[in-house]
Amino acid sequence: MTTIRIDKTQGHLVFDLFDKYRVFYKQQSDLETAKKFIQERLDNNESIIFVTLDLDRPIGFTQLYPKYSSARAIKNWILNDLYVDVDYRKKGIGENLIKTVLDFARQNGAKFVELSTAVDNYTAQSLYEQVGFKKLEPETDFFTYRISLTE
């Protein structure tokens, strides 16, 4: 097995996995939406995607988004998506993808990598903690606000 960073010509390697990832998070399967979303991220240089291949078969991927801090004048990374095909789980592939992300972030001067997961995704939480991620307490210096633009 090998893990590679894909470029804009290789989006096809993760379209199906991304669709399965969305289904895992209770979205309807929609391969066209998956293709469009991934290709736009790649075409616009908006994310970094690593994929693990078993020979030529994509079996897992992770997608990173940049997170900037103006006050600190740094770029960090949000590990937004991590998915391993059902047949390949519990074989260290998720851990390998995370370690690939951490190496990439370190090599590019990031101070941290951040992620979120569902509160009932105990398997992922265990993996993240095993690799060294720590649960954050709510920030005390800032409040987060959001306004919906679709209502």
C-alpha positions in Angstrom: 0.0 0.0 0.0 1.1 3.5 -0.8 -0.2 7.0 0.1 0.1 9.8 -2.3 -0.9 13.5 -2.5 -3.2 13.9 -5.5 -3.2 16.8 -8.0 -6.1 18.2 -10.0 -5.7 15.5 -12.6 -6.2 12.7 -10.1 -9.6 13.6 -8.5 -11.1 10.4 -9.9 -9.1 8.5 -7.3 -11.3 9.8 -4.4 -14.7 10.5 -6.0 -16.2 7.2 -4.9 -14.6 7.3 -1.4 -15.8 10.8 -0.9 -19.3 9.8 -1.8 -19.1 6.9 0.8 -17.8 9.4 3.3 -20.8 11.6 2.8 -23.1 8.6 3.1 -21.4 7.8 6.4 -22.5 11.2 7.6 -26.1 10.5 6.6 -26.1 12.3 3.2 -27.7 10.7 0.2 -25.3 9.0 -2.2 -24.7 11.4 -5.1 -21.6 10.6 -7.1 -22.0 13.7 -9.3 -22.1 16.0 -6.3 -19.0 14.2 -4.9 -17.1 14.6 -8.2 -18.0 18.2 -8.6 -17.1 19.1 -5.0 -13.7 17.3 -5.0 -12.8 18.6 -8.5 -13.6 22.2 -7.6 -11.4 21.9 -4.4 -8.5 20.6 -6.5 -9.0 23.0 -9.4 -9.1 26.0 -7.1 -6.2 24.8 -4.9 -8.6 24.9 -1.9 -7.6 21.6 -0.3 -4.9 19.0 0.0 -6.0 15.4 -0.6 -4.0 12.3 0.3 -5.2 8.9 -0.9 -4.0 5.4 0.1 -3.8 2.9 -2.7 -3.8 -0.9 -2.5 -2.0 -1.5 -5.8 -4.2 0.8 -8.0 -7.3 0.6 -5.9 -8.1 3.7 -3.7 -8.9 2.5 -0.2 -8.8 5.6 2.0 -8.4 9.3 1.8 -8.1 12.5 3.9 -8.7 16.1 2.9 -7.2 19.1 4.5 -8.2 22.7 4.4 -6.0 25.7 5.4 -6.9 27.6 8.5 -5.3 31.1 8.7 -4.6 33.2 11.8 -4.1 36.9 11.0 -3.1 37.7 14.6 -0.5 34.9 14.7 0.3 35.3 11.0 0.4 31.6 10.4 -1.4 28.9 8.3 -2.5 25.7 10.0 -4.6 22.9 8.8 -8.1 21.4 9.4 -8.3 17.7 8.8 -11.8 17.8 7.6 -12.4 14.4 5.9 -10.9 11.0 6.7 -12.4 7.8 5.3 -11.2 4.3 4.9 -13.1 1.7 2.8 -15.0 -0.7 5.1 -13.0 -3.7 3.8 -9.8 -2.1 4.9 -10.6 -0.8 8.4 -8.6 -1.8 11.5 -5.5 -2.2 9.4 -3.7 1.0 10.3 -4.7 2.9 7.1 -6.5 5.7 9.0 -3.5 6.1 11.3 -1.1 6.2 8.4 -3.2 8.9 6.6 -3.2 11.0 9.8 0.6 10.6 10.2 1.0 11.6 6.6 -1.1 14.8 7.3 1.0 15.6 10.4 4.2 15.2 8.5 2.9 17.4 5.7 1.8 20.1 8.2 5.1 20.1 10.0 7.1 20.3 6.8 4.9 23.3 5.8 5.4 25.3 9.1 2.0 24.7 10.7 1.7 25.0 14.4 -1.3 22.7 14.6 -3.7 20.4 12.9 -7.3 20.5 14.0 -10.3 18.2 13.4 -13.8 17.5 14.5 -15.8 14.3 14.6 -19.3 13.3 15.5 -19.8 12.8 19.2 -20.9 9.2 18.7 -18.0 8.3 16.4 -16.1 6.5 19.2 -13.8 4.6 16.8 -12.5 7.8 15.3 -12.1 9.4 18.7 -10.1 6.5 19.9 -7.8 6.7 16.9 -7.3 10.5 17.2 -6.4 10.2 20.8 -4.1 7.3 20.1 -2.2 9.4 17.6 -1.9 12.3 20.0 -4.9 14.6 19.4 -6.3 16.2 22.5 -9.9 17.3 23.0 -10.1 21.1 23.3 -12.0 22.9 25.9 -14.2 25.8 24.6 -12.1 28.9 24.0 -12.4 31.5 26.7 -10.9 34.4 24.8 -13.4 34.4 22.0 -17.0 33.5 21.3 -18.0 31.9 18.0 -21.1 33.2 16.3 -22.8 32.1 13.1 -25.6 33.5 11.0 -27.5 31.3 8.5 -27.7 32.7 5.0 -30.3 30.2 3.8 -33.3 31.0 6.0 
